[in-house]
Each structure stands twice: as C-alpha cells, then as structure tokens.
C-alpha cells in the first residue's frame, strides 16, 4: 500500500466534509496571468490575502469553511498549459461531458450513451452545455452554519478576487444538506463510499475489498486495480496526487417519484416503502435489503457501522453469506446493485468501477403528500475517479443505461437515474408468491441532468505548478 501525502491532496476526495452548505462557482478565465495569480492566491498560505484551498490533512477542529478547485481541459488551455501536455490528457477529459453525451460507442450502438438525452440533453443544460459559456474553473466553497452569512461573506471575498484576477463568474450553484443526510427522494445518502488504501476517512465494516489508491489518485507510486497508473504521460509536477471529477447538476422529480410508489404499491398490494426500498436496494433509512428484506425497521444489530457490511453472494472472507443470485431480497436491477455489483461478476473485473461520490441537495424539500409545486430541486454532485471513461462513464453508459444481457437486467435501465424509454421503463421485483415475478411498467425518468463539467482536481503541488511556482 502506497503512503499518501495528505498535505498534497485536496480535501473532500479521500474524506467527505459533511458540510451543511455549499456554493459552486463556474468561472471563466480572462487572461492566463490573472488566472495563475488567482491560483497562487488560493495556495499562498496567507488567509488575509485569500481564502485557502483545503487539503486532506486531518484536523483537530474543523475549519469554518473548506474550499476546493478543479479545472477543465479548456481551463488548462486558457491558463497557458503547453499544447503538448494538453494533448496527453485522456480523450474523455479533453472533450467534456457535453460532447461525450453524443459520442457514439461502437460497443453499445443501441444505447443512449451517458443518458443525457431528451430533456437531459446538453442543449438544455444551465452549465457546461452547448448553449452556455465555456467553464474553465469550478470552485467549491463549503460551510457548516445553518445561516448563510458566513458563506456569503467568504463568497464576497472570492468575488473580489475574481474581479481583480480577470475571472468571470458564469454561474453559482448553491446546495444545502437536508436532515439525517437525506436526498429529496427521502433516502439516506453517501453510505457506500469506497474505502481507499491510505485514506483517513471513517471506516465502516465492508465486505468489499479496499479500493486501490491508484483508482482515484494519479502519479506517485500508486497502482490501480489493473496494476497500472492513470497518470499516463502527464508531467508528475502537474499530475501527482491529482484526480478527475465530474461535476453534475441533477434535477429530481420528487412528486412523480412519490406518486409512482403509491400507484405501484396499490397495484401490486405492496407497502409503498417496500417499493422504494426495492428501487434503491436499501430502505430509506439506509438499511440494505440484503440484510433486512421484509421490515422497514432495521434489525437492532444493523447499526450505522454495518450499513455497508454486505454482499449479494458468498465471497472471500464471507463464504457462507446469503446468495441472492435471483434477486429475491435485493432486485438485480436495484439502483445500488446495478451501479455497484460488489462481488457479482456482471461485466469486467469486480470492484474495478468504483467512484467517490460527494453530493448535496439543492432546492427546498417537498412536503410529504404535497402537490407538485413546480420548484426545481435535486442534487449537486461531484463524482471522483482516476479515469472518467473507465469508471464514471462506464457506469452511466453500461450499468445504468445499457440493455445488459444479464438475468434481471435485460430490457431495463437503472430505475432512479436511467434514461427511460418514451413509453416508460420496466423494473422487475421477485417475490415468494404466485405473482413472481412482478414486472412494474411505465417507469418514468425521475432524474434529469441540468448541467455537467469534467475537472482535473490537482494536488497542491500541481496547483503551485500551474501558478508558476
């Protein structure tokens, strides 16, 4: 296991901040000298000069704000990175999500790509789209107080820097945590984060093996699950301890989701909460169906520390674990099983498509039972990985949206984030009675993409390199 220099890694990658508020700034670069000076400001160590980028170093007292920065390929180009270095970046990062949404894939000619079609197409995005200004920098500010004065005060300081360094604020996107770590669909979120070798993150019991450091961080002597390193030909001065992140705005149709639960529960004589659990693979409390398949009340033995301590089949170290091969406990097409098959061999090498997910809801919650108020609400997400195409894009293109020739998945897409057909999608629920299997039809699209940007998140040394020192 490689030792990670936490002082050289940006925060929120290996360990989540668990903040109450966030504001993500999409910025454009006016001139390379001003942009380099801006980056230098952020890593100067002089708090009076500028708010500072947060590292992954552990703290005794949590700071009153945290700050992270990512740069797009166009941003690196605008900053003056040499063309030879720019050409060495992976194609997916160079092209960005708006182009990748329409990029044909010969391996999946009948698929819908990343699912960004119809209302989710880049032409409708509010950031990163085909009709919006080019984003060069994504700057993310987090605070913990429930009032907004602090985040506004720090934002004011940052905006003064934007102006002085010739940066244009294209847009700003606020997010605020909901009680108990929930998202707008009512589920507790952020449970199944990969445990990364060398990470200081809080460790939950987990039947999955630790993820390789090289699956997330570039350079150094890290190795990924394939035995290589995702740095490629990039100069170590820029790439060491960097990673990639997909910034994504996702609208959630809460009213349609709750109506679907009620209607399908009535149609099939199921508790709507069981329908919700089957769609996700967990009860809304976070308890996995594999461990508690019939009762929404968690077994007392399934505490917070054990919410991720399961698999879908026996494996190394848990050879007698319950084999849910037919999906009677957790449907094979459930969101968390589809996007993280754990020890199940669905396609490719097991445990090779992991992501770090950092998300926070935006918009006000919709009261239970309320009519659709027309207010937009959803999730601001950062999806972190060492290779955007092999990890992030593969999960969206194949596991979420492809008609995989696997029992329980054929003719379906992910029930929560999949781009469902115009006539509605299907979702299969296995039971132990004469109705088996239940095929729920008319599944609408519950999540629409509102924007997306691909970023390189450099290490601290990489940021100093970009700043010219």
Long-range contacts (C-beta under 8 A, 24 or more apart in sequence): 1-197, 1-198, 1-213, 2-197, 2-198, 2-213, 2-214, 2-220, 2-221, 2-222, 2-223, 3-198, 4-56, 4-198, 4-199, 4-213, 4-217, 4-241, 5-241, 6-55, 6-56, 6-57, 6-58, 6-200, 7-55, 7-56, 7-57, 7-460, 8-55, 8-240, 8-241, 8-459, 8-460, 8-461, 9-55, 9-56, 9-217, 9-241, 9-459, 9-460, 10-53, 10-54, 10-55, 10-56, 10-68, 10-69, 10-457, 10-458, 10-459, 10-460, 11-54, 11-55, 11-56, 11-57, 11-66, 11-68, 12-54, 12-66, 12-68, 12-140, 12-142, 12-358, 12-382, 13-56, 13-216, 13-217, 13-243, 13-356, 13-384, 13-457, 14-56, 14-196, 14-198, 14-199, 14-200, 14-201, 14-216, 14-356, 15-56, 15-199, 15-200, 15-201, 15-202, 16-190, 16-193, 16-201, 16-358, 17-66, 17-142, 17-358, 19-66, 19-142, 19-143, 19-144, 19-177, 19-360, 20-143, 20-144, 20-145, 20-146, 20-176, 20-177, 21-142, 21-143, 21-144, 21-145, 21-146, 21-148, 21-151, 21-174, 21-175, 21-176, 21-177, 22-140, 22-141, 22-142, 22-143, 22-174, 22-175, 22-176, 22-360, 22-380, 23-140, 23-141, 23-151, 23-155, 23-172, 23-173, 23-174, 23-175, 24-138, 24-139, 24-140, 24-141, 24-172, 24-173, 24-174, 24-175, 24-247, 24-380, 25-137, 25-138, 25-139, 25-140, 25-141, 25-158, 25-162, 25-169, 25-171, 25-172, 26-127, 26-128, 26-135, 26-137, 26-138, 26-169, 26-170, 26-171, 26-172, 26-173, 26-453, 27-135, 27-136, 27-137, 27-138, 27-139, 27-162, 27-167, 27-168, 27-169, 27-170, 28-78, 28-133, 28-134, 28-135, 28-136, 28-137, 28-167, 28-168, 28-170, 29-75, 29-78, 29-79, 29-136, 29-137, 29-166, 29-167, 30-165, 30-166, 30-167, 30-168, 31-166, 32-78, 32-79, 32-80, 34-164, 34-165, 34-166, 34-167, 35-75, 35-78, 35-79, 35-136, 35-137, 35-165, 35-166, 35-167, 36-79, 36-80, 36-466, 36-467, 36-468, 37-165, 37-467, 38-161, 38-162, 38-165, 38-167, 39-69, 39-79, 39-463, 39-466, 39-467, 40-464, 40-467, 40-468, 40-469, 41-161, 41-165, 42-67, 42-69, 42-463, 43-460, 43-463, 43-464, 43-467, 50-157, 50-161, 51-141, 51-154, 51-157, 51-158, 53-460, 53-463, 55-460, 56-200, 58-200, 62-144, 64-143, 64-144, 64-145, 64-150, 65-141, 65-142, 65-143, 65-150, 65-151, 65-154, 66-141, 66-142, 67-139, 67-140, 67-141, 67-142, 68-139, 68-140, 68-457, 69-137, 69-138, 69-139, 69-140, 69-457, 69-458, 69-463, 70-137, 70-138, 70-140, 70-245, 70-247, 70-455, 70-456, 70-457, 71-136, 71-137, 71-138, 71-455, 71-456, 71-458, 71-466, 72-96, 72-134, 72-135, 72-136, 72-137, 72-138, 72-453, 72-454, 72-455, 72-456, 73-454, 73-456, 74-134, 74-135, 74-136, 75-135, 75-136, 75-137, 76-456, 76-466, 78-136, 79-136, 79-466, 81-238, 81-466, 85-234, 85-235, 85-238, 88-232, 88-233, 88-234, 89-234, 89-456, 90-232, 90-387, 90-388, 90-389, 91-389, 92-388, 92-389, 92-393, 92-454, 93-244, 93-388, 93-454, 93-456, 96-128, 96-453, 96-454, 97-122, 97-128, 97-246, 97-248, 97-452, 97-453, 97-454, 98-122, 98-125, 98-128, 98-129, 98-130, 98-452, 100-393, 105-397, 108-397, 108-398, 108-402, 110-403, 111-397, 111-398, 111-401, 111-402, 111-403, 112-401, 112-419, 113-397, 113-401, 114-393, 114-396, 114-397, 114-401, 115-396, 115-397, 115-400, 115-401, 115-413, 115-417, 115-418, 115-419, 115-449, 116-419, 116-449, 116-452, 117-419, 118-419, 118-445, 119-445, 119-448, 120-419, 120-445, 120-448, 120-449, 122-452, 124-450, 125-249, 125-449, 125-450, 125-451, 125-452, 126-171, 126-249, 126-450, 126-451, 127-170, 127-171, 127-173, 127-249, 127-450, 127-451, 127-452, 127-453, 128-247, 128-451, 128-452, 128-453, 129-451, 132-170, 132-171, 132-451, 133-168, 133-170, 135-170, 135-453, 137-167, 138-247, 138-453, 138-455, 140-382, 173-249, 173-362, 173-380, 173-451, 174-362, 175-360, 175-361, 175-362, 175-379, 175-380, 176-360, 176-361, 176-362, 177-360, 177-361, 178-361, 178-365, 182-284, 182-361, 183-252, 183-359, 183-361, 183-379, 184-252, 184-254, 184-361, 184-363, 184-365, 184-366, 184-377, 184-378, 184-379, 185-252, 185-254, 185-257, 185-276, 185-416, 185-446, 186-276, 186-284, 187-276, 187-280, 187-282, 187-284, 187-286, 188-282, 188-284, 188-285, 188-286, 189-359, 190-357, 190-359, 191-282, 191-286, 191-307, 191-308, 192-308, 192-336, 192-340, 193-356, 193-357, 194-354, 194-355, 194-356, 196-356, 204-304, 204-305, 204-306, 204-307, 204-308, 204-309, 205-305, 205-306, 205-308, 205-309, 206-308, 206-309, 207-309, 207-310, 207-311, 207-315, 207-317, 207-318, 207-321, 207-342, 207-343, 208-308, 208-311, 208-342, 208-343, 208-351, 209-351, 211-351, 211-354, 214-386, 215-352, 215-354, 215-385, 215-386, 215-391, 216-243, 216-356, 216-384, 216-385, 216-386, 217-241, 217-242, 217-243, 217-386, 218-242, 218-243, 218-386, 224-386, 224-387, 225-349, 225-351, 225-352, 226-349, 226-352, 230-386, 230-387, 235-465, 237-461, 237-462, 237-465, 238-458, 238-462, 238-465, 238-466, 239-458, 239-462, 240-459, 240-461, 240-462, 241-458, 241-459, 241-460, 241-461, 241-462, 242-456, 242-457, 242-458, 242-459, 242-462, 243-384, 243-385, 243-386, 243-456, 243-457, 244-384, 244-385, 244-386, 244-387, 244-388, 244-392, 244-454, 244-455, 244-456, 244-457, 245-382, 245-383, 245-384, 245-385, 245-454, 245-455, 245-457, 246-381, 246-382, 246-383, 246-388, 246-392, 246-452, 246-453, 246-454, 246-455, 247-380, 247-381, 247-382, 247-451, 247-452, 247-453, 247-454, 247-455, 248-380, 248-381, 248-382, 248-383, 248-449, 248-451, 248-452, 249-362, 249-378, 249-379, 249-380, 249-381, 249-449, 249-450, 249-451, 249-452, 250-378, 250-379, 250-380, 250-381, 250-417, 250-447, 250-448, 250-449, 250-450, 251-376, 251-377, 251-378, 251-447, 251-448, 251-449, 251-450, 252-377, 252-378, 252-379, 252-446, 252-447, 253-444, 253-445, 253-446, 253-447, 253-448, 254-366, 254-377, 255-366, 255-370, 255-371, 255-372, 256-372, 256-444, 256-446, 257-446, 258-368, 258-369, 260-443, 260-444, 260-446, 264-440, 268-429, 268-435, 268-438, 268-440, 271-296, 278-330, 278-331, 278-334, 278-427, 278-429, 279-334, 279-335, 279-415, 279-416, 279-427, 280-334, 280-335, 280-336, 280-416, 281-330, 281-331, 281-334, 281-335, 281-336, 281-337, 282-307, 282-336, 288-330, 288-336, 289-329, 289-330, 289-334, 290-322, 290-324, 290-329, 290-330, 293-328, 293-329, 293-330, 310-342, 311-342, 311-343, 312-337, 312-341, 312-342, 312-343, 312-344, 313-343, 313-344, 315-343, 326-407, 326-408, 326-430, 327-408, 327-428, 327-430, 328-430, 328-431, 328-432, 331-408, 331-427, 331-428, 331-429, 331-430, 332-406, 332-407, 332-408, 332-409, 332-428, 333-408, 333-409, 333-412, 333-414, 333-415, 333-427, 333-428, 334-415, 335-414, 335-415, 335-416, 335-417, 338-399, 338-400, 338-409, 338-414, 339-395, 339-399, 339-400, 339-414, 341-399, 346-399, 346-404, 346-406, 346-409, 347-398, 347-399, 347-404, 347-406, 348-394, 352-390, 353-390, 353-391, 353-394, 353-395, 353-399, 354-385, 354-391, 355-383, 355-384, 355-385, 355-391, 355-392, 355-395, 356-383, 356-384, 356-385, 357-381, 357-382, 357-383, 357-384, 358-382, 358-383, 358-384, 376-450, 378-447, 378-450, 384-457, 388-454, 415-443, 415-446, 416-446, 416-447, 417-446, 417-447, 418-445, 419-445, 420-444, 420-445
